[in-house]
């Protein structure tokens, strides 16, 4: 079996609630040859108030069947298993997400690692990590029954959010947490762009950190940036951030400064890992090249030379 089971794009660029737009975008991804598609729960209103919105679920399930790509799910971004006062709310949304996967056949479900305010983290760190492990095991049991694997994603640490601690922004810390969870349905989602942005803020070595997390990984988020936190220029427009190379750009692979050639040979991903591309919608026009870049990365993980498709075009 290949290291990467298949490559595909996400639906994040769809306008909120626009199921017709999601259908058109899925048709486009199928047309260019995506084998997989990442369903963005927060865009499609498939969960409302912690329960499945069945009219939307049925629409999305029909799209999946019609377009023929294997689905994976990014559960709502707001899920935070360390939010003690609202934990049951978060669990309800996570459990509904698992049920969506059961209904639609999603083999992988991304969920964000926990985050708390810095003051709480200093005092309650050990307890918070233990509580998150318990909740992940609980979700893992549900995932077993639904035949889906969970993929806990590394987040972003930014100087702009110094009051918040997203512990999983450090891949070393997330790897340690998942090793303790030790559940056959609870794995990791390695977001390369998040790790590249977090490394200078937290002071970890990027390649070594990704290597440490890689044995736990089941799901990849492929995209690029320049490792520069947002802000400081006095301009908040996203187009200016692209021009300056700041922030979580979700740009095509090889457009930023992630050292792919140094990183990829050090990883130890399991066979059958999903190579999902989290592309900012402003780059959708370049989707065919981005898909080729993902395929080149996948081939390189199995021994082929690493080819930058954009240089070939030049």
Buried (B, 14 or more C-beta within 10 A) or exposed (E): EEBBBBBBBBBBBBEEEBBEBBBEBBEBBBEBEBBBBBBBBBBBBBBEEBEBBEEBBBBBBEBBEEBEBBBBBBBBBEBBBBBBEEBEBBBBBBBBBBBBBBBBBBBBBBBBBBBBEEEBBEEBEEEBBEBBBEBBBBBBBBBBEBEBBBBBBBBBBBEBBEEBBBBBBBBBBBBBBBEEBEBEBBBBBBBBBBBBBBBBBBEBEBBEBBBBBBBBBBBBBBBBBBBBBBBEEEEEEBEEBBEBBBBBBBBBBBBBEBEBEEBBEEBEBBEBBBBBBBBBBBBBEBBEBBBBBBBBBBBBBEEEEBBBBBEEEE
